[in-house]
């Protein structure tokens, strides 16, 4: 059974990391990607996770960020072209409003801490 599609909340968190100037490489070994994986797994969005080892693991997070490379017109490369319609919508919503993206991501992270 496949893992559920990414939720808007998760994509916002991933996009915030994508735009982080200190992000580092898009690689499953990157500590920031590992940290985001842990944050995504702490979200109470999906109670029934068919594959708990692969659910939003660092490999999946790095693939999601690679999807943004394919959408980003400033990126001189390819990226992963298997991005979703929601990935593109959220990218376009925040590409010119990174301050609001950061605020929303911070709000999501704070809400996890209160659970």
GIGIQUI-V474768 format. One record per pair of residues at least 6 apart in sequence whose ideal C-beta (glycine too) atoms are under 7 Angstrom apart, sorted by the first residue. I is the first residue (numbers start at 0). J is the second residue. D is the distance in whole Angstrom. If there is no record, write none. Layout:
<<I/J/D> <I/J/D>>
This chain:
<<0/49/4> <1/49/7> <2/48/7> <2/49/6> <2/50/6> <2/53/6> <2/54/5> <3/45/5> <4/83/7> <5/63/7> <5/83/7> <6/44/5> <7/85/7> <7/89/7> <8/42/6> <8/44/6> <8/107/6> <9/39/5> <9/42/7> <10/85/6> <10/86/6> <10/89/5> <11/89/6> <11/100/7> <11/103/5> <11/104/6> <11/107/7> <12/35/6> <12/38/6> <12/39/7> <12/104/5> <12/107/6> <13/35/7> <13/60/7> <13/63/5> <13/64/6> <14/67/6> <14/89/6> <14/90/6> <14/93/6> <14/100/6> <15/100/6> <15/101/6> <15/104/4> <16/22/6> <16/31/6> <16/35/5> <16/64/7> <17/64/5> <17/67/5> <18/97/5> <18/100/7> <22/31/6> <23/29/5> <23/31/6> <25/61/5> <25/64/5> <25/65/6> <26/32/7> <26/61/6> <27/57/4> <27/58/5> <27/61/5> <32/57/5> <32/60/5> <32/61/5> <33/57/5> <35/60/5> <36/55/6> <36/56/6> <36/57/5> <36/60/5> <38/108/7> <38/111/7> <39/55/4> <39/60/7> <40/54/7> <40/55/6> <41/111/5> <42/111/6> <43/114/6> <48/54/5> <53/59/7> <62/79/6> <65/78/5> <65/79/4> <66/78/7> <66/79/5> <66/81/7> <66/82/4> <66/86/5> <67/78/7> <67/86/7> <67/90/6> <68/74/5> <68/76/6> <68/78/3> <68/79/7> <69/77/6> <69/78/3> <69/79/6> <69/80/5> <69/82/6> <70/82/6> <70/86/7> <70/87/5> <70/90/5> <93/99/7> <93/100/4>>
